[in-house]
Amino acid sequence: MKVIPLAAESMGVRSMATFVEVDGVGILIDPGATLAPSRFNLPPADEEWEELRRANDRISAYATRAALVFVSHYHEDHFRSDPATYAGRRVLLKDARRMIQGAQAKRALELGVALAPCASITSADGTVHREANFTLEVSTPLPHGVEGTTLGSVLALTVVDHAQRERFVFASDVQGPLSSVAGAYLIRQRPTLVYLSGPPSYVEHELGAGVIDRGIANLAGLIEATGCRVIMDHHALRDSRWAERFARLFETGRVVTAAGFIGHGTTVLETRRRELWSRARRPAAKVGTVPMRPRRERKTAKGGYRE
């Protein structure tokens, strides 16, 4: 089994897009990527827009190699609304009518309508899909962070490679996991490799240190119980002090970022937005000497914590 993170916070954008190849079959997981529309009261810097372009190019390229596409939930850093990404493929989607509400429900229904003429769609919640030499196991909805969160639910996907005896679990935005229900589910899956969003310590001032510490303890417990390796990225790397805050986990030698997993240097840009903008600024021109440079109209980016 090959697991290839395509885009992530450690690669410069908000995403967990991943490509898995098992028994010659390509699976594209959560093919979305965005930028924080505002961080430190600043819009995305040019460097972030460039990484987003590269990330979307990678996702599009790997989509052409995929026979299946899986969408864990409908925050815009986890899926695309463009039917071309899914056309002609089997698509496993978070159920649009089960444990979903608000903007996510609307996006889910709209995506289902757009894909109906061009893809084979399955509501994936709690389903099992057996192939010749591998199995896909989809969880029932798990909390997007703490239990009772207003952020909704996510699905976890387990890819079981029977020949290699590997179990890869894509646990999406369980954020640690922060939920004991999600933590117990992950242990039961007996993973050899897990990819998940780490605790959102960048909003620790809102959630409290105890919540973040619980997510760290739950992930440490998963590693101890199963001996699995872990790719931890996404929400965890939106904190400028992520390496220090999660030192306990990285010191196990079992936890890496998405960029680290594929052997690339970490390129965290969102937390450096002040620095990137300060480098981009130029001294104001004096009136009557050099013409003022016209202000460029900037694109917008979607994908905040409360999506």
Helices and strands as residue ranges (DSSP letters): E 2-5, G 9-11, E 18-22, E 25-29, H 46-63, E 68-71, G 83-85, E 90-93, H 102-115, E 120-123, E 128-130, E 134-138, E 142-143, E 153-154, E 157-161, E 166-172, H 180-188, E 193-197, G 201-203, H 204-207, H 209-226, E 229-233, G 234-238, H 242-245, H 247-250, E 255-256, H 258-261, G 270-272, H 273-280
